[in-house]
Every structure is written in C-alpha cells, then in structure tokens.
Amino acid sequence: MTRPEDPEDPKAPSASEDSATVQAAGCVLWRRSPVDGGLELCLVHRPKYDDWSWPKGKVKRGEDPLAGALREVEEETGCTASPGAELRTMRYVANGRPKQVRYWAAEAVSGRFVPNEEVDRVLWLPPAAARDRLTQPRDRLLVDDLLAVLKAT
C-alpha cells in the first residue's frame, strides 16, 4: 500500500534535474542486542502515515546532510549515534515533489526513546525481521547495504 507521503513515481527527476528537490537525510541505526549480542536495526513508526521506516527527515537550510541525519536520529529515536559509511541515496516523489534522502550506517551509542507526535514507537529487530516490517520496499535495500558495510569492517 502506498502511503500519503511516499507515492512513488519512477519517472521522477533526479536531484540534479530539479532544484526544487526536497533534501532529506537519515540513518540505518544499529546496535548489538543487550540480550544475545546479535545485530538489531531500529525502525520508527510514524502514526501520521501508519508506516515503519528508517529515522530520517528534511535537512535544514545550510545544515550538513550527515549532521541532519544524526539530528533526525536523535529527535526520532532518542539515541545518539556514531556515524559510519554512507549508504545509497533514495530518490522518489513525495507529495508531488521530488525527494532525495541520503542515508548513513550509524551505531546507537546511548539514549532512550520517548514517544512523540512524529514517532510513537520504535522497534529493534534482527535484519530479516526489519526487512519484513519496513513499509516501503525501497527501504529494504538499505538492510543489505548495512550488512555489506558491517561485513567489510
């Protein structure tokens, strides 16, 4: 099901084609399970769209995209994060405008989630379960990107 914010249009112009592209950034936030040490990924639930996605949001004017990604992680999950490799950039149309979201791998360092208007729940899931829970199919590609980066390090 396509959500209101994320109607996909494969013919959407790339960011270089349209200066009106919405610039956003986010992270594939991960940690080692406090129970068994296994890899867990953090998904956020946005009640406005009733979807599960990565923590992400619009980059403020003049803000470095990585700084914006880390800010969004903290705002949406309560976690401070240590950034890692940059992952793929997603391009799609949202609300009739082209949108570009740059993503980074980021390890959760500290913090505690407090529900808010934008994000009412977070889940820490193993990679396969996170892939299944993500609402947008395009977001599932980032699970594989993260696994490749972690394997390489």
C-alpha positions in Angstrom: 0.0 0.0 0.0 1.4 3.4 -0.9 1.4 5.9 1.9 0.4 9.5 1.5 3.9 10.9 1.9 5.5 8.4 -0.3 3.7 8.0 -3.6 6.4 6.6 -5.9 6.9 7.8 -9.4 9.8 6.0 -11.3 9.8 8.9 -13.8 10.7 11.4 -11.0 13.6 13.8 -12.0 16.9 13.3 -10.3 18.1 15.9 -7.8 20.4 17.3 -10.5 17.4 17.8 -12.8 15.2 19.8 -10.4 16.4 22.4 -7.9 13.0 22.0 -6.1 14.1 18.6 -4.8 13.4 18.1 -1.1 16.7 17.3 0.6 16.5 14.8 3.5 18.8 12.5 5.4 18.6 9.6 7.7 20.4 6.6 9.2 20.1 2.9 9.3 20.6 2.8 13.0 22.0 -0.4 14.5 23.2 -1.9 17.8 24.2 -5.2 19.3 21.3 -6.8 21.2 21.7 -6.4 25.0 20.3 -10.0 25.3 22.3 -12.1 22.9 24.7 -9.7 21.1 23.0 -10.2 17.7 22.6 -7.4 15.3 19.5 -5.3 15.7 18.2 -2.5 13.4 16.0 0.4 14.6 12.7 1.1 12.8 10.4 4.0 13.6 6.6 4.0 13.4 5.1 7.3 12.2 1.4 7.4 13.3 0.6 10.1 10.7 1.3 7.6 7.9 1.0 4.4 9.9 4.2 3.1 8.5 7.6 1.7 9.6 10.7 3.3 8.2 14.2 4.4 9.0 14.7 7.6 11.1 15.0 10.4 8.6 13.9 13.9 7.9 14.4 17.1 6.0 17.8 18.7 6.1 17.7 22.3 7.4 19.0 25.1 5.2 22.8 25.3 5.5 22.9 22.1 7.5 25.4 19.4 6.6 23.4 16.3 5.5 25.2 13.9 7.9 24.6 16.3 10.8 20.9 16.4 9.7 20.8 12.6 9.6 22.2 12.4 13.2 19.9 15.1 14.4 16.9 13.3 13.0 18.0 10.0 14.6 18.2 11.7 18.0 14.9 13.5 17.6 13.0 10.4 16.4 14.7 7.7 18.5 16.3 9.4 21.5 19.6 7.8 20.5 22.9 9.5 19.9 24.7 7.6 17.2 28.2 7.1 15.9 28.1 7.5 12.1 29.7 5.0 9.7 29.8 4.6 5.9 27.4 6.5 3.7 24.8 4.1 2.1 22.8 4.6 -1.0 20.7 7.7 -1.7 17.0 7.1 -2.4 15.1 9.3 -4.9 11.3 9.3 -5.3 8.3 11.6 -5.4 6.6 12.6 -2.2 3.6 14.9 -2.1 4.1 15.7 -5.8 7.7 16.8 -5.3 11.0 15.0 -6.0 12.7 14.0 -2.8 16.3 12.8 -2.2 17.2 11.0 1.0 20.9 10.3 1.8 21.5 7.5 4.3 24.4 6.5 6.6 25.1 3.5 8.7 25.1 4.6 12.4 25.7 2.7 15.6 23.5 3.6 18.5 25.7 4.8 21.4 23.3 5.9 24.1 19.8 7.3 24.7 16.3 6.3 25.5 13.2 6.6 23.3 10.3 8.8 24.4 7.2 8.7 22.2 6.3 12.0 20.5 3.8 13.3 17.8 6.1 12.3 14.9 7.2 8.8 16.1 5.1 6.9 18.6 7.1 3.6 18.6 10.5 2.2 17.8 11.4 -1.5 17.2 14.8 -3.1 17.4 14.7 -6.1 15.1 17.2 -8.6 13.6 17.9 -7.7 9.9 15.4 -10.2 8.4 12.6 -9.1 10.6 13.4 -5.4 9.9 13.3 -6.1 6.2 9.9 -7.7 6.5 8.5 -4.9 8.7 9.6 -1.9 6.6 6.6 -0.5 4.8 8.3 0.8 1.6 10.0 -1.9 -0.5 12.8 0.6 -1.4 13.8 0.9 2.3 14.6 -2.9 2.3 17.6 -2.3 0.0 19.3 -0.4 2.9 19.3 -3.6 5.1 21.6 -5.2 2.5 23.7 -2.1 2.2 24.2 -2.1 6.0 25.0 -5.8 6.2 27.6 -5.3 3.4 29.3 -2.4 5.2 29.4 -4.2 8.5 30.8 -7.4 6.9 33.5 -5.3 5.3 34.7 -3.8 8.6 
